[in-house]
Amino acid sequence: MRTMHMLLALALLVAGCNGSDAPPVNIDLSNRIYVLAGQGGDARGGTEEKEYVVTLTGVQPEVDWYTDRPGRLTGEERTDDFVGVDWIRVYGDMAPNALLQYRNASGVHGLFGRVRDPSYNAQTRTLKLTLTLSKASYDISGGVGGFDSPVLTLLNNLKPPAEGSSFALQADRAQLVADGAGGYRLLLQGVDDGVFWMNNAPARGGDFEAVGNFINYWDERFADSLPNASLAGDLGDGNYEILPLTLSMPAYDASLGRVSFAAVPLRGPGTPDVNAVLSDAVLFVDAGERGTPSTVFSQTWRGVAYSPIPGVFNSNPTGAFFDSDMTADNFQAIWGRKNGCGRDDLETMAAAGVNLVRLYDYNYQRGSTQWKTGGNGHIPFLDKAQSLGIKVIIPVSNYNLANELGGNRPWDDIDNTVAQIVNSVKKNGVIHPAVHSFSVGNELDLDQYGMDWTTLIPRAVQVAGQLNTLAPDHFITIPVSNAYEKKMYAAIRDEFSKQNLGEVYKTRVYNAVQTFKRKDGDDLLNNILKAYDNLSLGVPLVITELGTSNMTMPSVDAKVEAVVGQASVVRTYMDANPSSQVKGFAIFQWQNAHWKRGGSPNDNTESTFGIHAYNGTLCSSKTGKFYMEGMVNGQYVYALFHDDVSYDVDQLAPLTSAAYPGGLLQALSAYFK
């Protein structure tokens, strides 16, 4: 068979195949992806809307198959056996979804939808079926008509509640090349900027996403097992050839329109001809969870508030730490590791079961040298978080809502600030998959910069509208204190409606409250958790600060006991009420904050919230240089914010008690995991 042997042009030796005989009746076929190729065909309107009767001609007498991950089997069987006998064994009473790709005068295109009623004539090599369209890759309002080189890829069905999507990339050219280490890379050149995603049945949806998004989400979608794929393309004779592969390690160069993967052919010990080039190629990648930001609240979140300002400061940070933004790559030794020095905070969090980090101060210019331009200085932090299964709440800090502060007028520049914050968390041209949501301000129900909530909340909602325009799939929140949080929930909802953002509120907003209410007397349970569900607001709630201070408790033992009690109440409530709108909590906070002492050497209630205390110096690292230059108001301006300076990385000590000698983090781990 042409597709099964991949022709001598790819010099692949067939191995692990079932041959042309029908499979034994006791073989499970449900995880197979079948690929049929033909020479031509047409699609014409059927009896119902979006229904097409598809006829494929010159269909190959054998159909290829390979298993969905984690299986790595491949094979072939006679097309008449598959259509006439095994179709019902494979799909049962659930019609599969399929991608029909083909070429016509305007290029390579695809139709995706549910297929049924197949019939195959082995003598005329003609296959007919009915396709109910979910999505087309181009405008077919004028009809489809005839086409050449069709390839029909049939997705395997999934058993509910399992969900997944398969993906297709189109490229002008594709080639397997030796990687110099005994393996191969698949190079796709002239890649279309839209990747088509397709639900596996019983779901029926399909649409496009950016190539950058597909690359960024690779690890999340396929973390449990590398995906299998099939590459279809023209070797130059006008017919499509098909090669099944296992893929890993994607790389994307947007400027060149090039995508590559480490590739292992699923064809046995044969060596691919590295000179073979496929044109008009389509790469089909088997099912993985799409994990889109809009589904972020399909799970619950257990996290920490994170502002790891060094213990050397007992008032506002200065020098290299002037912006209180410790998650830029300048300070990688704090949250990760750099040149042998590292505290590895993110690793420690992940080991304890944390899956959410809430940030406060954020300088979008980190990683840039141009004024008012978003830099890439936070991408390493997001990369590390993603690798550990942690999502990050990106803040628009209170500073940006002020009229005038330190000689600057932040609110006057709010449009650019919001745009650059979003730009600064983009990788491969799209928002990084580690971004959980965007947070606007902090406790804006309390007076800030001479303004009260009647000014601050409308400003925050305006910012939320800007964020929704720039990041429409991501959630947004406006955290409030629990001074009178129910009033603020209503005020926020009403302000979204007043600004004609009611639909944004319904679909992309979650509330966030910061409370130190305790387990004692069911205060936390009744007045925060149950009370929120009783409001029936229809949007999720995350407690973005949960904790207490040992300065308001009779002892450190009492503080540890109180925080563990708080976490236990929230986690127990969420677990016992899966339909609750309470979707997560973040402990306040990761470490003590000496800088909250206000210049005093003595602790106060603002400096002792930490899960950890300071315990000397772990190691020393360097920040790298941070400067800005460029034209400002028609003049060239250069400013050095800090040179490449050395700083000490604090060693952290767990907050322990008699009941929890292993420390507060270890105790909280039971409720994080």
GUSERO-708610 format. One record per residue (C-alpha): residue in three letters; x, z, y. Coordinates in pm, whole numbers, plus 50000, padded with zeros to 5 digits. Each point is the difference from the previous one (the first is absolute). Layout:
residues N
REC code  east    up north
REC  ala     X     Z     Y
...
END
This chain:
residues 673
REC code  east    up north
REC  met 50000 50000 50000
REC  arg 50124 49912 50347
REC  thr 49940 50340 50159
REC  met 50097 50207 49698
REC  his 50338 49840 49951
REC  met 50052 49981 50378
REC  leu 50154 49664 49926
REC  leu 50365 49944 49933
REC  ala 50047 49989 50376
REC  leu 49985 50380 50005
REC  ala 50172 50024 49660
REC  leu 49802 50302 49886
REC  leu 49985 50070 49628
REC  val 49656 50115 49889
REC  ala 49994 50346 49843
REC  gly 49738 50262 49928
REC  cys 49711 49750 49989
REC  asn 49700 49990 49772
REC  gly 50023 49624 49959
REC  ser 49690 49782 50017
REC  asp 49785 50198 49760
REC  ala 49717 50223 50119
REC  pro 50104 50366 50013
REC  pro 49894 50235 49719
REC  val 49666 50167 50060
REC  asn 50154 50349 50012
REC  ile 50228 49917 50297
REC  asp 49904 50146 50341
REC  leu 49990 49708 50243
REC  ser 49855 50185 50299
REC  asn 50328 50036 50192
REC  arg 50098 49633 49978
REC  ile 50025 49770 50299
REC  tyr 49926 49641 49897
REC  val 50133 49695 50183
REC  leu 49861 49647 49949
REC  ala 50144 49688 50159
REC  gly 49860 49651 50042
REC  gln 50073 49667 50166
REC  gly 49699 49974 50230
REC  gly 49645 50107 50065
REC  asp 49725 50061 50250
REC  ala 49762 50274 50117
REC  arg 49645 49929 50109
REC  gly 49721 50220 50125
REC  gly 49791 50172 49735
REC  thr 49642 50117 49997
REC  glu 50060 50316 50205
REC  glu 50179 50083 50323
REC  lys 50378 50031 49965
REC  glu 49976 49865 49647
REC  tyr 50221 49711 49890
REC  val 50007 49799 49681
REC  val 50370 49944 49929
REC  thr 50124 49722 49773
REC  leu 50366 49990 49900
REC  thr 50138 49685 49838
REC  gly 50315 49940 49800
REC  val 49994 50365 49898
REC  gln 50289 50101 49779
REC  pro 49898 50056 49636
REC  glu 50160 50347 50005
REC  val 49938 50286 50241
REC  asp 50281 50237 50095
REC  trp 49957 50375 50022
REC  tyr 50203 50304 50089
REC  thr 49901 50365 50001
REC  asp 49926 50209 50304
REC  arg 50259 50272 50061
REC  pro 50132 50210 49842
REC  gly 49992 49750 49711
REC  arg 50257 49718 49999
REC  leu 49856 49768 49734
REC  thr 49943 49629 50044
REC  gly 49844 49737 49782
REC  glu 49779 49692 49969
REC  glu 49693 49896 49810
REC  arg 49791 49688 49974
REC  thr 49776 49951 50300
REC  asp 49697 49925 49781
REC  asp 50053 50327 49806
REC  phe 50030 50198 50324
REC  val 49693 49851 50166
REC  gly 49784 49965 49692
REC  val 50090 50318 49809
REC  asp 50207 50251 50192
REC  trp 49839 49990 50345
REC  ile 49736 50250 49895
REC  arg 50263 50215 49823
REC  val 50208 50016 50316
REC  tyr 49733 50046 50267
REC  gly 49690 50117 49815
REC  asp 49695 49995 50224
REC  met 50211 50041 50318
REC  ala 50083 49660 50149
REC  pro 50364 49999 50111
REC  asn 50138 49916 50340
REC  ala 50232 49703 50027
REC  leu 50224 49819 50244
REC  leu 49973 49622 49995
REC  gln 50297 49849 50181
REC  tyr 50038 49627 50055
REC  arg 50145 49735 50226
REC  asn 49817 49748 50213
REC  ala 50089 49781 50298
REC  ser 50024 50303 50232
REC  gly 50227 50212 49779
REC  val 49981 50276 49742
REC  his 49682 50209 50005
REC  gly 49816 50259 49799
REC  leu 49648 50107 49913
REC  phe 49935 50351 49875
REC  gly 49686 50128 49835
REC  arg 49806 50093 49691
REC  val 50004 49740 49719
REC  arg 49752 49954 49716
REC  asp 49855 49751 49754
REC  pro 50323 49825 49899
REC  ser 49986 49696 49774
REC  tyr 50292 49797 49872
REC  asn 50008 49654 49846
REC  ala 50322 49973 49800
REC  gln 49966 49623 49955
REC  thr 49970 49924 50372
REC  arg 50207 50308 50099
REC  thr 49731 50095 50253
REC  leu 49914 50358 50098
REC  lys 49683 50086 50191
REC  leu 49900 50337 50142
REC  thr 49797 50155 50280
REC  leu 50185 50182 50280
REC  thr 49816 50233 50239
REC  leu 50222 50000 50306
REC  ser 50127 50323 50156
REC  lys 50272 49851 50220
REC  ala 50162 49664 50071
REC  ser 50345 49953 50147
REC  tyr 49871 49737 50242
REC  asp 49679 49870 50155
REC  ile 49788 49837 49728
REC  ser 49678 49980 50200
REC  gly 50018 49622 49957
REC  gly 50035 50033 49624
REC  val 50293 50009 49761
REC  gly 49992 49667 49824
REC  gly 50287 49874 49787
REC  phe 50346 50150 49960
REC  asp 50321 49970 49798
REC  ser 50220 50234 49797
REC  pro 49748 50282 49947
REC  val 50112 50334 49859
REC  leu 49734 50252 49901
REC  thr 50121 50360 49971
REC  leu 49749 50236 49841
REC  leu 50039 50365 50103
REC  asn 49952 50264 49735
REC  asn 49701 50230 50045
REC  leu 50045 50369 50075
REC  lys 49792 50281 49858
REC  pro 49842 50222 50268
REC  pro 50106 50223 50164
REC  ala 50328 49807 49988
REC  glu 50043 49771 50301
REC  gly 50263 49744 50086
REC  ser 50081 49679 50178
REC  ser 50218 49704 49912
REC  phe 50197 49799 50255
REC  ala 50099 49640 50066
REC  leu 50279 49867 50224
REC  gln 50038 49632 50087
REC  ala 50342 49846 50076
REC  asp 50137 49655 50069
REC  arg 50283 50049 49749
REC  ala 50085 50244 49721
REC  gln 50319 50035 49800
REC  leu 50160 50238 49752
REC  val 50362 50068 50088
REC  ala 50267 50212 49835
REC  asp 50051 50330 50178
REC  gly 50368 50032 49901
REC  ala 49932 50304 49784
REC  gly 49864 49827 49691
REC  gly 49643 49984 50128
REC  tyr 49789 49780 50222
REC  arg 49821 50003 50331
REC  leu 49691 49797 50075
REC  leu 50031 49839 50343
REC  leu 49687 49886 50182
REC  gln 50061 49793 50313
REC  gly 49751 49885 50258
REC  val 49771 50287 49905
REC  asp 49652 49999 50148
REC  asp 49954 50303 50227
REC  gly 49683 50107 49821
REC  val 49995 50154 49652
REC  phe 49668 49963 49824
REC  trp 49879 50317 49827
REC  met 49731 49983 49733
REC  asn 49804 50280 49842
REC  asn 49995 50017 49625
REC  ala 49647 50009 49860
REC  pro 49764 50177 50018
REC  ala 50091 50002 50372
REC  arg 49965 49658 50163
REC  gly 50171 50015 50339
REC  gly 50294 49798 50123
REC  asp 50176 49936 50330
REC  phe 50339 49954 50162
REC  glu 50268 50244 50109
REC  ala 50333 49945 50174
REC  val 50305 49929 49786
REC  gly 50168 50300 50163
REC  asn 49716 50222 49885
REC  phe 50035 49872 49643
REC  ile 50373 50074 50003
REC  asn 49957 50342 50163
REC  tyr 49740 50119 49751
REC  trp 50189 49876 49696
REC  asp 50130 50341 49891
REC  glu 49662 50168 50040
REC  arg 49812 49729 49814
REC  phe 50241 49959 49714
REC  ala 50176 50336 49989
REC  asp 49872 50080 49652
REC  ser 50111 49670 49846
REC  leu 50158 49677 50120
REC  pro 49748 49717 50028
REC  asn 49987 49684 49796
REC  ala 49945 49673 50179
REC  ser 49959 49629 49939
REC  leu 50166 49734 50211
REC  ala 49833 49661 50017
REC  gly 50156 49701 50173
REC  asp 50087 49630 49986
REC  leu 50335 49898 49847
REC  gly 49966 49658 50158
REC  asp 49779 49816 49753
REC  gly 49671 50090 50168
REC  asn 49902 50255 49736
REC  tyr 50012 50376 50039
REC  glu 50223 50205 49771
REC  ile 49955 50370 49932
REC  leu 50257 50274 49952
REC  pro 49912 50364 49925
REC  leu 50233 50266 50146
REC  thr 50043 50370 50059
REC  leu 50081 50070 50364
REC  ser 50174 50278 50194
REC  met 50201 50067 50317
REC  pro 49818 49774 50250
REC  ala 50176 49893 50318
REC  tyr 49850 49824 50300
REC  asp 50165 49808 50283
REC  ala 49721 49922 50246
REC  ser 50224 49789 50224
REC  leu 50077 49763 49713
REC  gly 49661 50023 49828
REC  arg 50175 50104 49680
REC  val 49901 50250 49730
REC  ser 50208 50084 49694
REC  phe 49966 50223 49694
REC  ala 50217 50115 49716
REC  ala 49845 49807 49711
REC  val 50004 50026 49622
REC  pro 49843 49700 49821
REC  leu 49752 50103 49730
REC  arg 50111 49719 49771
REC  gly 50261 50150 49776
REC  pro 50376 49935 49997
REC  gly 50002 49657 50165
REC  thr 50197 49952 50321
REC  pro 49810 49848 50295
REC  asp 50150 49694 50159
REC  val 50097 50138 50340
REC  asn 49990 49647 50145
REC  ala 49630 49952 49925
REC  val 49787 50004 50316
REC  leu 49622 50030 50002
REC  ser 49816 49865 50302
REC  asp 49654 50101 50125
REC  ala 50043 50322 49805
REC  val 49751 50284 49958
REC  leu 50111 50340 49873
REC  phe 49726 50208 49838
REC  val 50076 50374 49965
REC  asp 49792 50216 49767
REC  ala 49784 50296 50090
REC  gly 50107 50294 50211
REC  glu 49814 50240 50227
REC  arg 49984 49861 50353
REC  gly 50032 50343 50164
REC  thr 49875 49890 50342
REC  pro 49997 50244 50296
REC  ser 49620 49974 50021
REC  thr 49973 50176 49663
REC  val 50230 50287 50095
REC  phe 49723 50257 49953
REC  ser 49927 49897 49645
REC  gln 50236 50287 49921
REC  thr 50073 50344 50144
REC  trp 50307 50102 50197
REC  arg 50226 50304 49976
REC  gly 50268 50014 50260
REC  val 50214 50174 50257
REC  ala 50042 49980 50374
REC  tyr 50355 49891 50070
REC  ser 50203 50055 50315
REC  pro 50348 50098 49875
REC  ile 50166 50082 50332
REC  pro 50336 50169 49933
REC  gly 50013 50378 50011
REC  val 50270 49996 50271
REC  phe 49730 49946 50263
REC  asn 49799 50298 50128
REC  ser 49832 49789 50269
REC  asn 49924 49631 50047
REC  pro 50258 49782 49819
REC  thr 50261 49821 50207
REC  gly 50277 49746 49953
REC  ala 49952 49777 49696
REC  phe 49683 50195 49917
REC  phe 49839 49951 50342
REC  asp 49691 49823 49865
REC  ser 49935 50245 49711
REC  asp 49978 49695 49769
REC  met 50193 50096 49688
REC  thr 49863 49730 49770
REC  ala 50201 49715 50148
REC  asp 50297 49872 49801
REC  asn 50230 50178 50248
REC  phe 49915 50322 49813
REC  gln 49988 49869 49646
REC  ala 50208 50293 49872
REC  ile 49705 50232 50074
REC  trp 49724 49824 49809
REC  gly 50226 49802 49767
REC  arg 50372 49954 49951
REC  lys 50274 49829 50202
REC  asn 50367 49960 49914
REC  gly 49994 50287 49752
REC  cys 49813 50239 50229
REC  gly 49632 50056 49942
REC  arg 49728 50261 49975
REC  asp 49761 49757 49828
REC  asp 49681 50150 50144
REC  leu 49785 49712 49878
REC  glu 50139 50030 49646
REC  thr 49923 50373 50005
REC  met 49647 49937 50122
REC  ala 49931 49740 49732
REC  ala 50132 50230 49727
REC  ala 49752 50265 50117
REC  gly 49710 49754 49987
REC  val 49965 49920 50370
REC  asn 49848 49656 50061
REC  leu 49941 50015 50377
REC  val 50223 50073 50301
REC  arg 49848 50060 50343
REC  leu 50233 49925 50296
REC  tyr 49980 50110 50365
REC  asp 50263 49846 50229
REC  tyr 50078 49633 49965
REC  asn 50230 49781 50212
REC  tyr 49912 49640 49920
REC  gln 50321 49878 50169
REC  arg 50225 50152 49731
REC  gly 50175 49709 49836
REC  ser 49965 49775 50304
REC  thr 50235 49940 50292
REC  gln 49745 49831 50226
REC  trp 49781 50191 50242
REC  lys 49640 50060 49896
REC  thr 50051 49819 49670
REC  gly 49919 50139 49658
REC  gly 50302 50044 49775
REC  asn 50047 50022 49626
REC  gly 50156 50346 50002
REC  his 49718 50158 49799
REC  ile 49989 49743 49722
REC  pro 50260 50184 49784
REC  phe 49786 50315 50017
REC  leu 49691 49802 49901
REC  asp 50191 49822 49723
REC  lys 50113 50333 49859
REC  ala 49650 50145 50025
REC  gln 49851 49697 49824
REC  ser 50253 50022 49719
REC  leu 49885 50359 49940
REC  gly 49627 49933 50018
REC  ile 49963 50168 50341
REC  lys 49785 49868 50286
REC  val 50073 50074 50365
REC  ile 49768 50067 50297
REC  ile 50151 49823 50302
REC  pro 49931 50177 50333
REC  val 49922 49884 50350
REC  ser 50134 50315 50164
REC  asn 49825 50198 50276
REC  tyr 50273 49888 50240
REC  asn 49856 49649 50001
REC  leu 49666 50123 50137
REC  ala 50151 50169 50307
REC  asn 49959 49856 50349
REC  glu 50344 50109 50118
REC  leu 50273 50189 49818
REC  gly 50370 50031 50077
REC  gly 49984 49724 50260
REC  asn 49831 49762 49754
REC  arg 49639 49883 49987
REC  pro 49931 49964 49627
REC  trp 49628 49923 50019
REC  asp 50063 49701 50227
REC  asp 50196 49839 49716
REC  ile 49769 50102 49716
REC  asp 49916 49644 49888
REC  asn 50365 49913 49943
REC  thr 50071 50340 49845
REC  val 49728 49962 49738
REC  ala 50104 49642 49922
REC  gln 50364 50100 49958
REC  ile 49917 50301 49783
REC  val 49818 49764 49765
REC  asn 50285 49747 50018
REC  ser 50253 50272 49918
REC  val 49841 50069 49662
REC  lys 49989 49636 49894
REC  lys 50214 49869 49719
REC  asn 50001 49632 49907
REC  gly 49761 49947 50289
REC  val 49727 50238 49878
REC  ile 49936 50373 50018
REC  his 50208 50195 49750
REC  pro 49804 50109 49690
REC  ala 50120 50359 50045
REC  val 49787 50029 50316
REC  his 49697 50214 49913
REC  ser 49833 49988 50343
REC  phe 50056 50042 50372
REC  ser 49944 50331 50178
REC  val 49916 50009 50371
REC  gly 50112 50313 50183
REC  asn 49999 50359 49881
REC  glu 49727 50252 50078
REC  leu 49860 49802 50292
REC  asp 49707 50240 50013
REC  leu 50248 50234 50173
REC  asp 50127 49931 50352
REC  gln 50302 49770 50019
REC  tyr 50193 49894 50313
REC  gly 49728 50129 50234
REC  met 49722 49814 49817
REC  asp 49726 50136 49776
REC  trp 49827 49846 49702
REC  thr 49747 49813 50213
REC  thr 50289 49777 50111
REC  leu 50228 50022 49698
REC  ile 49747 49915 49729
REC  pro 49885 49677 50173
REC  arg 50365 49901 50042
REC  ala 50067 50071 49634
REC  val 49701 49789 49894
REC  gln 50123 49717 50223
REC  val 50334 50018 49819
REC  ala 49818 50005 49667
REC  gly 49826 49677 50099
REC  gln 50337 49841 50079
REC  leu 50139 50116 49667
REC  asn 49703 49857 49817
REC  thr 50057 49663 50164
REC  leu 50366 49999 49899
REC  ala 49961 50169 49659
REC  pro 49639 49934 49895
REC  asp 50046 50112 49639
REC  his 50146 50340 50090
REC  phe 49823 50328 50067
REC  ile 50034 50194 50325
REC  thr 49949 50365 50086
REC  ile 49990 50227 50306
REC  pro 50106 50351 49886
REC  val 49824 50298 50160
REC  ser 50040 50375 49978
REC  asn 49735 50220 49844
REC  ala 49915 50163 50334
REC  tyr 49668 49811 49997
REC  glu 50068 49717 49758
REC  lys 49636 49915 49923
REC  lys 49941 49923 50366
REC  met 50311 49779 49999
REC  tyr 49891 49811 49688
REC  ala 49681 49909 50182
REC  ala 50182 49920 50325
REC  ile 50240 49764 49821
REC  arg 49715 49823 49818
REC  asp 49802 49963 50322
REC  glu 50300 49867 50190
REC  phe 50061 49732 49737
REC  ser 49638 49894 50044
REC  lys 50029 50008 50381
REC  gln 50302 49767 49983
REC  asn 49814 49761 49766
REC  leu 50220 50104 49711
REC  gly 49727 50144 49781
REC  glu 50087 49780 49704
REC  val 50366 50100 50027
REC  tyr 49892 50364 49984
REC  lys 49792 49938 49687
REC  thr 50266 49806 49811
REC  arg 50347 50091 50131
REC  val 49989 50354 50141
REC  tyr 50059 50334 49836
REC  asn 49976 50338 50167
REC  ala 50293 50240 50002
REC  val 49982 50372 50066
REC  gln 50279 50253 50035
REC  thr 49903 50342 49877
REC  phe 50157 50327 49901
REC  lys 49677 50132 49852
REC  arg 50063 50185 49676
REC  lys 49864 50049 49654
REC  asp 49904 50358 50092
REC  gly 49626 50037 50032
REC  asp 49950 49633 49920
REC  asp 50071 49916 50365
REC  leu 50183 49677 49916
REC  leu 49754 49901 49729
REC  asn 49683 50058 50200
REC  asn 50101 49920 50355
REC  ile 50229 49699 49947
REC  leu 49940 49840 49659
REC  lys 49630 50050 49926
REC  ala 49919 49984 50368
REC  tyr 50151 49652 50027
REC  asp 49809 49859 49706
REC  asn 49681 50153 50140
REC  leu 50046 49797 50320
REC  ser 49961 49674 49798
REC  leu 50210 49801 50247
REC  gly 50083 49735 49742
REC  val 50375 49996 50074
REC  pro 50280 50181 49813
REC  leu 50172 50321 50111
REC  val 50366 50094 49958
REC  ile 50124 50345 50101
REC  thr 50318 49889 50177
REC  glu 50124 50354 50060
REC  leu 49931 50276 49748
REC  gly 50205 50316 50000
REC  thr 50079 50323 50177
REC  ser 50290 50183 50157
REC  asn 50179 50305 49869
REC  met 49990 50133 50358
REC  thr 49622 50036 49973
REC  met 50024 50151 49652
REC  pro 50121 50348 49904
REC  ser 50284 49854 49790
REC  val 50159 49685 49865
REC  asp 49836 50083 49666
REC  ala 49662 49995 50170
REC  lys 50074 49667 50166
REC  val 50099 49836 49674
REC  glu 49691 50142 49830
REC  ala 49778 49872 50283
REC  val 50137 49643 49998
REC  val 49977 49973 49621
REC  gly 49644 50126 50025
REC  gln 49913 49739 50261
REC  ala 50139 49715 49790
REC  ser 49818 50127 49692
REC  val 49665 50010 50182
REC  val 50029 49645 50136
REC  arg 50131 49847 49679
REC  thr 49741 50181 49787
REC  tyr 49722 49885 50231
REC  met 50114 49636 49993
REC  asp 50039 50001 49622
REC  ala 49660 50161 49946
REC  asn 49823 49766 50245
REC  pro 50124 49645 49942
REC  ser 49734 49861 50235
REC  ser 50114 50229 50282
REC  gln 50123 49842 50321
REC  val 50287 50251 50004
REC  lys 50287 49776 49888
REC  gly 50321 50192 50054
REC  phe 50215 50260 50168
REC  ala 50348 50035 50148
REC  ile 50180 50333 50008
REC  phe 50140 50095 50340
REC  gln 50290 49959 49971
REC  trp 50314 49902 49805
REC  gln 50241 50235 50175
REC  asn 50014 50262 50271
REC  ala 50021 49877 50358
REC  his 50256 50198 50199
REC  trp 49940 49768 50296
REC  lys 49654 50156 50040
REC  arg 50164 50325 50114
REC  gly 50001 49871 50355
REC  gly 50362 50091 50062
REC  ser 49978 50345 49846
REC  pro 50221 50097 49707
REC  asn 49706 50182 49842
REC  asp 49735 49860 49770
REC  asn 49642 49963 50117
REC  thr 49678 49870 49848
REC  glu 50102 49643 50080
REC  ser 50335 50015 49819
REC  thr 49919 50139 49656
REC  phe 49754 49761 49839
REC  gly 50249 49845 49764
REC  ile 49986 49960 49624
REC  his 50377 50038 50042
REC  ala 50228 50205 50221
REC  tyr 50345 49902 50119
REC  asn 50301 50109 49795
REC  gly 50319 49874 50158
REC  thr 50150 49651 49989
REC  leu 49979 49764 49705
REC  cys 50225 49722 50128
REC  ser 50076 49794 50309
REC  ser 49890 49646 50079
REC  lys 50012 49753 50288
REC  thr 49713 49854 50197
REC  gly 50118 49654 50095
REC  lys 49970 49875 50356
REC  phe 49663 49959 50175
REC  tyr 49978 49805 50324
REC  met 49767 49765 50189
REC  glu 50080 49699 50213
REC  gly 49826 49704 50156
REC  met 49797 49895 50300
REC  val 49771 50258 50159
REC  asn 49804 49898 50309
REC  gly 50234 49710 50056
REC  gln 50323 50198 49962
REC  tyr 50235 50048 49707
REC  val 49995 50365 49889
REC  tyr 50219 50169 49742
REC  ala 49949 50357 49878
REC  leu 50185 50192 49731
REC  phe 49769 50255 49840
REC  his 50266 50132 49768
REC  asp 50332 49893 49857
REC  asp 50099 50015 49634
REC  val 50015 50378 49982
REC  ser 50045 50247 49716
REC  tyr 49732 50256 49917
REC  asp 49956 50272 49742
REC  val 49733 49957 49733
REC  asp 49826 50332 49949
REC  gln 49982 50148 49657
REC  leu 49649 50120 49929
REC  ala 49909 50316 49810
REC  pro 49665 50040 49825
REC  leu 49760 50255 50143
REC  thr 49965 50248 49712
REC  ser 49787 50302 49925
REC  ala 49971 50259 49726
REC  ala 49710 49807 49846
REC  tyr 50173 49663 50041
REC  pro 50375 50050 49956
REC  gly 50047 49625 49954
REC  gly 49882 49941 50354
REC  leu 49697 49870 50185
REC  leu 50067 49634 49920
REC  gln 50012 50072 49629
REC  ala 49675 50194 50026
REC  leu 49831 49720 50199
REC  ser 50115 49744 49746
REC  ala 49714 50105 49772
REC  tyr 49758 49876 50268
REC  phe 50202 49697 50107
REC  lys 50018 49856 49649
END
